[in-house]
């Protein structure tokens, strides 16, 4: 890198620069992140409560999936984030009911 003193850090390390999110996109991203985190948290609680090994494995797989969704949130398209925002509230309600029951 010494021979590239004026190169942007992102270019110098071989990455790609991201475009800053608009205010609407940022709010959408934060809402999607909160929903995915909440769903993953519920699955984590259900895994710890499960006594049946098959059910525990099923819940652990769901937890792993949602952890992956959380990690890839930054690369989700707007349509994918809107899908999360549209579908996760119902999933979260069902999971919370299962936790309370």
C-alpha positions, 0 to 999 in steps of 0.5 A: 500500500505504500505505493498507493498513498492517495487511494481510498482505504476501501479500494486499497484493501480490495473492498467496494465502497457502499452507498450511504443509506437514505433516512428512509432506508436507514429506518427500514434497515433498523426495523428489519434488524430489530425484527430479525434480532427479536426472532433470533432471540426467541428461537434462542430461548426456545432452544434452551427450553426444549427437552425433545432432541428433535425439537431442539435440533429443529429450533437450533436450525431456525436459530442458525438461519436467522443468525445468518439473516442478521449477518447478511442484513447489510447486503439485503436488498430493499425488497428483502428488508420489506419482506422481513418487515412484512412477515416477521411481526407475525412470526415474532408473535407466534414465537412469543406465544409459544414462549409464554405457553 
